[in-house]
Amino acid sequence: MKIEEFKLFTETNSWIFKHGEIDLEIPVHEEKLTQEQFSFMGKAFESIEQLKENAVTYLKHFVEHSCPYISSEAEEIIVTLFADSKKSIGKIYLNWEEDPYSLWKVTFSWDSNNWHPIELSRKNW
């Protein structure tokens, strides 16, 4: 992944790079994508598997009774990884094949060496 591979999408006001099936998204804060923003995305991308595992664990804690597929052996699909260096947050958007109409988001804060889940949400997709 290179900084110049991120393209500006005015509809979402963000820089996006398609990595396989996953959208890597950085919000627009400046006219150009900065090295600081790109490096923060790199930090999030290096942790993508950890973020996914932590997001699923976090979701299970709150919604496993109402959404049993989250606790099953069902495979979760990462749709988008979002990283905002200005706010020191990352967001991972997940979907499960058993519920193709739900998009789950878990927001993480970054504290110099760890990601901590702080919020979750679900929307129809």
BELWO-V597403 format. One record per residue. N is the residue number from 1. RES is the residue in one letter. PHI is phi in whole degrees, -180 to 180 (* if undefined). Layout:
BEGIN
n->N res->RES phi->PHI
n->N res->RES phi->PHI
END
This chain:
BEGIN
n->1 res->M phi->*
n->2 res->K phi->-126
n->3 res->I phi->-58
n->4 res->E phi->-74
n->5 res->E phi->-80
n->6 res->F phi->-78
n->7 res->K phi->-112
n->8 res->L phi->-79
n->9 res->F phi->-118
n->10 res->T phi->-69
n->11 res->E phi->-61
n->12 res->T phi->-106
n->13 res->N phi->52
n->14 res->S phi->-149
n->15 res->W phi->-95
n->16 res->I phi->-131
n->17 res->F phi->-129
n->18 res->K phi->-88
n->19 res->H phi->-109
n->20 res->G phi->63
n->21 res->E phi->-93
n->22 res->I phi->-104
n->23 res->D phi->-87
n->24 res->L phi->-99
n->25 res->E phi->-127
n->26 res->I phi->-127
n->27 res->P phi->-69
n->28 res->V phi->-81
n->29 res->H phi->-118
n->30 res->E phi->-134
n->31 res->E phi->-64
n->32 res->K phi->-123
n->33 res->L phi->-70
n->34 res->T phi->-90
n->35 res->Q phi->-63
n->36 res->E phi->-61
n->37 res->Q phi->-64
n->38 res->F phi->-64
n->39 res->S phi->-64
n->40 res->F phi->-65
n->41 res->M phi->-62
n->42 res->G phi->-59
n->43 res->K phi->-62
n->44 res->A phi->-65
n->45 res->F phi->-65
n->46 res->E phi->-62
n->47 res->S phi->-102
n->48 res->I phi->-58
n->49 res->E phi->-69
n->50 res->Q phi->-64
n->51 res->L phi->-62
n->52 res->K phi->-62
n->53 res->E phi->-61
n->54 res->N phi->-67
n->55 res->A phi->-65
n->56 res->V phi->-64
n->57 res->T phi->-61
n->58 res->Y phi->-63
n->59 res->L phi->-62
n->60 res->K phi->-56
n->61 res->H phi->-58
n->62 res->F phi->-100
n->63 res->V phi->-128
n->64 res->E phi->-64
n->65 res->H phi->-76
n->66 res->S phi->-89
n->67 res->C phi->-133
n->68 res->P phi->-61
n->69 res->Y phi->-63
n->70 res->I phi->-68
n->71 res->S phi->-90
n->72 res->S phi->-82
n->73 res->E phi->-84
n->74 res->A phi->-62
n->75 res->E phi->-84
n->76 res->E phi->-88
n->77 res->I phi->-116
n->78 res->I phi->-80
n->79 res->V phi->-97
n->80 res->T phi->-143
n->81 res->L phi->-117
n->82 res->F phi->-115
n->83 res->A phi->-139
n->84 res->D phi->-123
n->85 res->S phi->-68
n->86 res->K phi->-67
n->87 res->K phi->-101
n->88 res->S phi->55
n->89 res->I phi->-129
n->90 res->G phi->-130
n->91 res->K phi->-133
n->92 res->I phi->-121
n->93 res->Y phi->-106
n->94 res->L phi->-125
n->95 res->N phi->-141
n->96 res->W phi->-118
n->97 res->E phi->-59
n->98 res->E phi->-69
n->99 res->D phi->-141
n->100 res->P phi->-69
n->101 res->Y phi->-99
n->102 res->S phi->-111
n->103 res->L phi->-119
n->104 res->W phi->-100
n->105 res->K phi->-129
n->106 res->V phi->-121
n->107 res->T phi->-100
n->108 res->F phi->-121
n->109 res->S phi->-100
n->110 res->W phi->-111
n->111 res->D phi->-125
n->112 res->S phi->79
n->113 res->N phi->-153
n->114 res->N phi->-146
n->115 res->W phi->-99
n->116 res->H phi->-126
n->117 res->P phi->-67
n->118 res->I phi->-129
n->119 res->E phi->-161
n->120 res->L phi->-136
n->121 res->S phi->-156
n->122 res->R phi->-138
n->123 res->K phi->-140
n->124 res->N phi->-70
n->125 res->W phi->-119
END
